[in-house]
Amino acid sequence: MATEMDELIEQLKTTSVSQGDATTTLLCEISATKDPKLFDKHELAECFLRLTQSEDTNVRKEAAKCIAEITKSEVQRKKFTKREIIAAFLECLRHVPTEDGSMELPIQICRALGNICYLNDEARDLILDLQGDAVLLQLLDIATIEDAANAPQFIKVRGGLLSNYLLGGEGLAKRAMELGIMQKLQTMIDNGASNVEQHEDLLLNTLPLLSILTENVADLNFEAQLNIQLSRILAASTNPDLAEMCLELLHYQAESDEVKLLLAKDGLCETIYNLLEKYKTLASTSEARALMKLACELIVLVLTGDESMHYLYTTPLLKNMVDWLDSTDIDLLTTGVLALGNFARTDSHCIYFVEQQTMNKLLQVLAKNNGVKDDVRLQHALLSALRNLVIPKPNKNAVIQAGLVQTILPMLEIHQPPVVFKLLGTLRMTVDGQEKLALELLKNKTLIEQLVHWSKSSDYAGVTGESLRLMAWLIKHAYLNKIAYALPRKGDAPAEQIADKIPLSQDYDRSSLNEFLANEGTVEAMVSMLTAQHLVMQNEALIALCILSVVYLSKSGEPEQAQRLQDQLIECNVGAKLAELITKSSDSMTKEIVENLQNCINLLKTAEKLVPHLEQHNINELLKSIPILTEYCTL
């Protein structure tokens, strides 16, 4: 085969351009090769440059066709990157459509130039230098093609040529924007959207150009009309490739809240819902499933906007998403949950979902999917939605009574960080103000041991923080109301006054806290939380330590337990942690944190063993350095 090709090329080189028929025959034979690498050893550019300048249209057409085949090889792409060849091609394209209306020659030139441009910045730079980009974009103005037989092929190769050129990067894309490419594409898409089925080829070869521009031009925002047309094309098309292009483009545009609202009002989410309901049983291949997921994700993305979410709450989409909670398709089910989680971003919506038993449906889904082997994305979505539902105070008791805690506690065996993070956040929101539940959970050995473990060993900062915060919240909501009498309103009360203020007659059930502290590492966790990165966590640690101090270090506490807590606090180096807290965070401390800090230190000083420990770390002097206290003193 190689020998035969060598002979054909040698004949071509010795054939006169004026011998039109003979030249055309040779070119046809050469272009018929199936292996472009057969050309690699030959120097063909000069020979073909001569042919592209022939006055015989058939010779020029066949020469361009040959170049298109030859330049499928990377080696020949580089060899054909000649200014004269590219200029000749551009000059020809400048006069499209031709006088006779035939698109055969332009098609082959688009193929040849497109292949030369493929992954070839040198060729792209030559086109730019020759101001050929304006010539290429001029091809987009051709709306009516007289050569009907070749129209589909021209539309395809025109799109391919422009794609290979624009893939050259940001500079070329921005230059195309300056030359008005967006207006040209908008016109073409308007035309295509008027009859999607008839203009399918036009759209399939136009939308990729939008994708390339989107990737290369930062913050490219389409006109509202273009976004609406993409939505309409999606609704009308039965072609999965076209649907995928529309979805991807709309995904990018819907990052803007303004576009989210536009698409919501135009009915995009309902369109997607109807399409998914229509085709859900056909999503049996990996490609179809990926397309289905892309569509589902767009519904959720639109719902992340505040205005779009509020608008869609008043539409049938809300009921549609509730209906998907009964779906056996994991992607539709997960989308329904994610959508409801986004709807549950206001107290009124959350209260409505509890009243309408939507919360119960979510819990039923979670009860079936709360195991180690169940879908992590669905679990994460369910916990996110339930966390939002449990935030409003009127909902807490109803959600607890419905069995939320019993349903999510088995999920402690799951160690996927995103699920754990949402699990702990959901529990923390649930115990807010729920004394009885907090007392019960403090006694849950499995929970507390796992929280201590995650607070020390998780590589996921969010899990570490939520583990610590949940322990602090359990202590606070179980006991703060019981010991609030012992916490002075002002943090500067002397330690002896605080000690005297805690009467022996005050008594309450300490069993929950006893069982909590019986778990190794719980005191250490609260002490370590003092130096957490976030002020809110530092404050929560201070409140937890204040409660522990009142319960165990007061006169009413049991001596043995008081000694044990003092030893643990010293072992955890509470003085050093308090000193670090003051040194690192004093400038940013709020009045509330400073008062809790003073309360905590004064309560700790009621214990004999802790007094020298705190003095060792110079706590009294460090307190005086806190700017907010200094300001009070100088007023």
Salt bridges, closest charged atoms under 4 A:
ASP6 OD2 - LYS41 NZ 3.01
ASP6 OD1 - HIS42 NE2 2.79
GLU43 OE2 - LYS79 NZ 3.14
GLU69 OE1 - LYS72 NZ 2.98
GLU69 OE2 - ARG111 NH2 2.63
GLU91 OE1 - ARG94 NE 3.42
GLU91 OE2 - HIS95 NE2 2.92
GLU104 OE1 - LYS61 NZ 2.90
ASP121 OD1 - ARG124 NH1 2.79
ASP129 OD2 - ARG83 NH1 2.74
ASP133 OD2 - ARG175 NE 2.63
ASP141 OD2 - LYS184 NZ 2.83
GLU170 OE2 - LYS174 NZ 2.75
ASP257 OD1 - LYS260 NZ 3.17
ASP266 OD1 - ARG232 NH2 2.64
GLU277 OE1 - LYS280 NZ 3.21
ASP306 OD1 - ARG345 NH2 2.81
ASP323 OD2 - LYS319 NZ 2.91
ASP326 OD2 - LYS361 NZ 2.97
ASP329 OD2 - ARG289 NH1 3.01
ASP331 OD2 - ARG289 NH1 2.77
ASP432 OD1 - HIS477 NE2 3.43
GLU435 OE2 - LYS482 NZ 2.93
GLU449 OE2 - LYS445 NZ 2.95
GLU466 OE1 - ARG428 NE 2.87
ASP500 OD1 - LYS555 NZ 3.56
ASP507 OD1 - ARG510 NH1 2.74
GLU524 OE1 - LYS456 NZ 3.52
GLU540 OE2 - ARG469 NH2 2.66
GLU560 OE2 - ARG564 NH2 3.24
ASP567 OD1 - LYS609 NZ 2.67
GLU580 OE2 - LYS584 NZ 3.06
GLU621 OE2 - LYS624 NZ 3.21
